């Protein structure tokens, strides 16, 4: 059973920074892609940042230049460094892993990020 466990969320003032972590219960090499999504109250879940096993990285336009996704293969961990945070970044952030071979999508439980103005 694959598990993704997020941490690092919290309350921060606008302009501040947070780093989210997602630890996988299996090697992250197992996945075709991994990344972060977020869902604000009353809105649909949206992509924040992802990378594929082939090395392609993708960011939402709203976070380009402010957020950076990275990984530590040895720790089976994916990070999301969030700088220059804005109130509109407030959301529950979810870690996601995809296995395209078997068409499975895995989700973490989510971590709340709240940015005050």
C-alpha angles and dihedrals in degrees: 000000000000116000129188117195120192128199140163103072123132147120119309136165121249110278092030131115139237134179119213122202130201118193117196123209090222135040110292087223084075091073131079091211140358134190153124131283130179138205124200121197111285093006136100122258110267138193116259105172136338141173132199129220086252090061101256113145125199130188133187110250090239093063103035111127092016106059128051127192119207140159142214107209094191090057096039086233135138121198136200114201109199119193133174090023119200131202088250089063088070108121146106107281119214130197114223134193126186131201106194093183093067096021095240128150121201125198135191123224094258135244125233120239117189121183116193123206 
